[in-house]
Amino acid sequence: MYQKIGAASAAGMTGGLAFTGVNVLWLLLAGFALLAAGTAMLRILPKVRNQDR
């Protein structure tokens, strides 16, 4: 737990950012969830139509 950065990367802990606890997989999952929520809101909300036509 308190090793140097070289020992952590040699142990196979390269899936996340160094010693921050942030995993790239969780960032991708959160981005997909935000994108899905945004597209769902666009489909649910009524569309604004121009009054000129």
Secondary structure as the mmCIF struct_conf table of DSSP 4:
data_model
#
loop_
_struct_conf.conf_type_id
_struct_conf.id
_struct_conf.beg_label_comp_id
_struct_conf.beg_label_asym_id
_struct_conf.beg_label_seq_id
_struct_conf.end_label_comp_id
_struct_conf.end_label_asym_id
_struct_conf.end_label_seq_id
HELX_RH_AL_P HELX_RH_AL_P1 ILE A 5 ALA A 10
TURN_TY1_P TURN_TY1_P1 ALA A 11 GLY A 12
TURN_TY1_P TURN_TY1_P2 THR A 14 GLY A 15
STRN STRN1 GLY A 16 GLY A 16
TURN_TY1_P TURN_TY1_P3 ALA A 18 THR A 20
STRN STRN2 ASN A 23 ASN A 23
HELX_RH_AL_P HELX_RH_AL_P2 VAL A 24 ILE A 44
BEND BEND1 LEU A 45 LEU A 45
HELX_LH_PP_P HELX_LH_PP_P1 PRO A 46 VAL A 48
BEND BEND2 GLN A 51 GLN A 51
#
